[in-house]
Amino acid sequence: MTDENKKKGTWMGNFGIKYTIRNKIQPTKLIPFFKKVLKDIQVNKILEVGCNRGHNLEAINYCGGYDLYGIDINPYSIILARESREITFTVGNMFDILYKENFFDLVMTVGVLIHIDPMDLKNAITELLRVSKKYILMMEYNYEFDNFEKLQYRDNVGLWRGNFKKFILDNFKVKLILEGTAGVEDGFGDVRNYFLFEKIDLKHIK
């Protein structure tokens, strides 16, 4: 079994279920943040990759006017997410997203890329850009390191920290149009960085 498949198995099973149970956020507290981030861009179809139980998409749904989709590798997360009947949730893998090219106006991830081995990171982001017509919203813990550093996470699952913003700008034909930090006051459990990128070329890999 490859490392990638081992990681998929981990997140699909009890480890992913425990993560879902542990991470519960009140979606209404996130509404001001997503209104701020989305207010100056014209988008309708939005996909969240690694949506877990759907807190972020629920918050965006309260804003109104969006066609929302979420995928997550853990079936239990999707069962909980589907309690929000106005949003389309599907069990799915970020390395093989079952939507056609340029299907969405915006594709977003929140706290997902830190769990991807840097050796696989380019493939993961390439797939996000493939299904996005125009925008990528990324929220991660961003560090100004030259290289990615591996940390031990719960149950010895790897977690990576590094400069995700630089990695995307160095490897893909995108431009950064918005960045900032969001924290507990914005409804999140801790402080993280967010970056909104716009595709500048349909052939998005440099």
N, C-alpha and C positions, 0 to 999 in steps of 0.2 A: 504493500500500500504506500503510495507517495505521501510526502509531507502535506501536500495540498489536500489529498483525500482524507488523511487523518484529521486535519483541521475541520473539513466539512463534516466528518462524522462526529467530532466533538461538539460542534455548534448545533447539529441536527438533533443530538441526543439530550441526556440529562443535564449536561453542562449548560446547554442553551436554554433549557427549561428553567434552571435555577437562575440564570441571568435575567430571564423575562420576569420571574416572580420578584426578584430583588429590585428591579429597575421600574418603578411605577412613578409616573409624573402626572400632575394635573394639567391637562391640555390647555385649559382656559388661561393659565398663567403664561403660556408661550405665545399667545395671540399678538401682543404688541411687538414682540421681536420679529415674527414672521411678516407682519404688516410693514415694518420698517425695511426689511430686506427686499421685499417683493414690490414695494410701491412704485419704483421707477423703471420697472421692466414689464414688457407686455408678454405675458405667458398665460396659457390656458391648461394644457396637459402637463401634469407634474408627476414624476416618478420618484419615490424614495426607495433606495436600495439598502437593504438591511433595516427595514422599518420597524422590526420588533413588534410590539403590540399596537403600533400606530399612533402614538401620542403626537408626533410632529404633524402628521397629516390631518389628524383631528383638529389641531389648532388652526391649520391653514383652511380647513373646511369651514370653520366658524367665520373666517374672513369673507367667504362667499365668492362665487364666480370662477371656481377652478374645477377641472376634471382630474381627479386624484387617483393615483395608483401606488401600491406598495408591494414589494417582494421581500421575503425573508426566507432563509434556509431552514428555519426551525418551524415545523408544522404546528406546534403548540402556540407559538406566538401568533401565527396567522389565524388560528381558531379564535383567540381573544380579539384580534384586530377586526375580524369580521362582524363583531358586534356593532361596528359602525357601518351601517348598511349603505351609506351614500358613497363609500370609497371602495374601489376594487383592490382586493388583497389576494395575493397568489404566493404559494410556496415556490421559491426560485433561487437560483445561484447567480451571484454577481459576475461570474466568469462566462456565463452563457445565458444572457437575458433574453427571454422568449418574446421579444418585441422587435418589430422591423426597424431598420435604420431610420434615424431622424423622426421617430414616432412622437417623442415628447419635446415640449418647449424647454423644460428644465428637468434635470436629473440631480438628485441630492443624496448625500450620505451624511450621517451624523455619528461620529464615534465608531466608524467601521474600518477605515483604512489603517488605523493603528494596529489592527489585528491581522493585517496582510503582510506576509514576508516580503521584504523589499525586492526579492528576486521575482515575485509575482505581481508587484505593484503596477508595473507598466501595463501588463495584460489586463488587470482589473480596471484601470482608468481608461484604457482604450475602449473597453466594452461600455463604460458609462458614456463616453463621448460618441460612440457609435449610435446609441439610441436617442441621444440628445440632438435636437435641431439647432439649439443655440446656447443654452446656459448650463453650467455645472455649479452647484452650491455644495461646498465642502466644509464641515465643522470637525476639527480635530485639535488635539493638543499639539501645537506646533513649536518646535525648538530650533534655534539657529545653529544646528550642528552641521558639520561637513558630511558626516556619514550617519546612517541609521544605527541606533543602539537597541539591542534586544534586552528586554526586562522580563522577569518572571511574573506572570499573572496568576490568578487563582488556579489551583489544580495543575500548576506548572505549564499552563498554556502560554505561548509566547505573545508578548506585546511589544510593539516597536515604537520608538519615538525618534523624531527627526524633523527635517524641514520639508514638510509636504508641499507647502507653497512653492518653494524653489524647485522641487522635483517636477511639479506639473509645468511650471513655466519653462524649465530647461528641456523638457521632453515632448511638449505638445504645443500645437499652434493655437494658443489661446491668449487672451489678455485679461488681466485682473481689473475688474471694474468696481469692486467693493470689498473692503475687509474691515475687521474689527474683532472685538471680544464680546462674549456673552457669558453670563454667570448666573448665580443663584437669584439675583434680582430680576433676571429675565425668565425665570422658571426652570432653569436647568439645575442639575445636581452639583455642578462645579463650574469652574471657569475654563473656557476653551476658545480657540480662535475660529473665526469663520471667514471664508473666501468665496466670492462670487466671480466665476470666470465666464467669459464669452468666447465661443468658438470663432476664429477668424478665417478658418479654411476648412472645407468639408473633408479634405485629406488632412486630418488633424494631428498626425504624428510627424514630428520633425525628422 
